[in-house]
Amino acid sequence: MRRKITMAVLILVSIILQSTVCQMIAIASIKPNLLIILTVSFGLMRGRRDGMLTGFFCGLLTDIFFESVLGFNAFIYMWVGYFSGYFYRIFYDDDIKTPLLLISVSDVAYGVVQYGFRFLLRGRIDFFYYLGRVILPEMFYTLILTILCYRILYAVNRKLSLSDKGVDNFV
């Protein structure tokens, strides 16, 4: 029960930060994707199921608050969480290279899918312009934020894992 409440709070805090702080620190209308960081991190640390559920709820809240089509982002984030959960078994606690790589690949994949369904289907076919002006800058900006946020998410996950095992106090 503690894990569910904590995850709900993390998702709500992330969506609030995404809509407020990330909007304020946007550079040339490019903002980091905090929800990708959360989804990939928990998929990587907890496995496919938790990554998929985290992604679904992150995407659903994004759809509810920011988009006109309900379920589009929920579907994308759900798949991002599911595929990042495949790396759960090869995840090393002290290594940040795997999360950085997964988050960058996931952010680029998210951007490509967004481009495909929002622009390409409407006849805007200048993919390389969109790649250079939106997708890659957002990926780099998200990676910078990942370096700052990942350890916090890792500590929260570690605390939840220890409390699941019955160990209440940890240093």
C-alpha positions, 0 to 999 in steps of 0.5 A: 500500500505504501508503494502505491501511495508513494508512486501516486504522489511521485506521479502527481508531483512530476506532472505538477513540476512538468507543467510549472517548473519545466515550463519556466525553465524552457529554452526556446520552447524546449523543456525537459520531459520529467515524466519520461525520467520517472517512467524509465527509472521505475521500469528499470528499477522495478521491472516491466509491470511497474514501468508500464503502470507508471507510464500509463498513469503519467501518460493518462494525466498528461492526456487529461491536463494537456492534450485533446486526445485521451489515451495517446500519451498514456499508450506511448508512456506505457510502452516506454515503461514496459520496454525499459522494464526489460533492462531490469535484470541487467540494472546495476545500482551504482551505474548511471550510464544505463538509465541515461542511455535508456532515457535518451533512447526513450525520449527520442522514441517518444519524440519520433512517435509524437512527430509521426502522429501529430505532424507527419499524418498532417502532411508536414514531412520535414522530419530532420528539421523537427529532429534537430529543433525539437527531439534532440534538444529535448533529449539533451535537456532531459538528460541534464535533468536526469543527472539531477533527479535520478539519484532521488528516484533511486533513493525513493525506490530503495526506501520502498524496497527495504520497507517491502522487505520489512526493514523500516530503518536504513541509512 
